[in-house]
Amino acid sequence: MQRTTHSPQHPQAQYTVRWVFGQLSAARRQAIVAFWVREDAIQCAEEAWRRAWEVACVLEEAGTGAIAGVCTVAIGFDETQRSFGFARIFIGKRHRHAGLGVRMGQRMIEGFEVLAYEPGAPYRLLAGIENPKLEARGGQRLLASLGFTVIGKTAEGGMLVERLLASHPDRIEVA
């Protein structure tokens, strides 16, 4: 399912967020690898190729379909052997408009909420925050609006946030 904003005067109207988890063609995967290398997000093509298998959604320029950003989710296992997703969002330098990261985050959450009903699917999403703006009070409010809570620090000292997937059948309700 794609999401598009239809306000011609707003920069967000120029973009579509497409859910692609587990559905990338070889050509699209190669385009993502080229995007990351060109944007200097991932310098090594081999690492970019490996990460391309983790792509959950893609930010595309409306009309052309050119890649403007990528959200990846690496699936891991916690100490209780339950799966979780570790999310990362990267938006190309010339495409960094207010609200696009939130749109990508919302689409990623929607996609994983649907998958959360499957046996063994991730029950939570984690993200290490590397953007200092998101560590500020306003950024934390924005993350909270997406359902993320701060749970600690990453090994690099950044903020670590978590979002439980509401539709997961084993979710523990906290009062």
Number of C-alpha atoms within 10 A of each C-alpha: 8 12 14 15 14 12 10 9 8 10 16 21 14 18 26 23 28 19 22 19 18 11 12 18 10 9 9 14 19 15 15 24 24 17 20 25 16 12 16 12 15 17 13 12 14 11 12 20 17 12 18 22 16 21 25 27 25 29 28 20 18 17 9 9 12 15 23 25 25 24 25 21 24 16 14 12 11 8 6 6 9 13 17 23 22 19 22 19 21 18 21 17 12 8 18 15 12 10 11 20 18 15 18 26 20 15 22 26 22 14 17 23 20 14 17 21 17 12 9 12 18 23 24 22 22 21 20 20 20 15 11 10 11 15 17 11 10 11 14 18 15 14 20 15 12 14 16 20 17 18 12 13 13 14 9 8 11 16 20 19 22 22 21 20 23 19 14 20 12 11 13 9 7 4 3
